[in-house]
Amino acid sequence: MDQETNLYRNRSKTAKLLSMSGVICIVLLLILLYCIGLFDGELKVKPAVFSGGALLIMLILLVSSLLNLRDKSAQITLNKSHFSGKTTPLAKAFGIGNWHDVTGINLQKVGGDTLVVVTLDNAPNYKDRLPSLLWKMAYEAASQQLNIMYSASVIAIEPNELYDLFITYWQSSKESR
């Protein structure tokens, strides 16, 4: 495999995700308005604090996603020597990984999303790339390996197809060594 595969954002999938986030924000706003007593005149402090905090977090994520829509670059890039992606915060911070460090690739269901998990050896070589919180999420101390996750939720293919692409490029890189 000499070519490079670039996977770009799927506008319809992104619009669907953003509209769902918008609906959740509206529901949280209505709950907040109810909790502060706008409809019945009775203040409910704990639910108001919870719904206000959740609304704030959702609005920040929604605005961040809207700003990321301007990015027209490939969300995942695969070639015979390396791979990179921007579909999860962990993958974005990780940057480019080398196929010769990969020990396994799996599909993993996390919440409502199915992720492609790439397991890497030589974790110390990648430690400086990740902030400490993301390092703690990705590093498995028992096996001393990194698990970098890639999502198909914003690109034009399904998780199984993304998994097959990762496997194909990984096996191709092993054959060319």
HELIX and SHEET records of a PDB file:
HELIX    1   1 ARG A   11  CYS A   35  1                                  25    
HELIX    2   2 VAL A   45  ASN A   68  1                                  24    
HELIX    3   3 PRO A   89  PHE A   94  1                                   6    
HELIX    4   4 TRP A   99  ASP A  101  5                                   3    
HELIX    5   5 ALA A  123  TYR A  126  1                                   4    
HELIX    6   6 LYS A  127  ARG A  129  5                                   3    
HELIX    7   7 SER A  132  ALA A  138  1                                   7    
HELIX    8   8 PRO A  159  GLU A  175  1                                  17    
SHEET    1   A 4 THR A   5  LEU A   7  0                                        
SHEET    2   A 4 ILE A  76  LEU A  78 -1                                        
SHEET    3   A 4 HIS A  82  GLY A  85 -1                                        
SHEET    4   A 4 GLY A  97  ASN A  98 -1                                        
SHEET    1   B 4 VAL A 102  VAL A 110  0                                        
SHEET    2   B 4 ASP A 113  LEU A 120 -1                                        
SHEET    3   B 4 GLN A 145  SER A 151 -1                                        
SHEET    4   B 4 TYR A 139  GLU A 140 -1                                        
END                                                                             
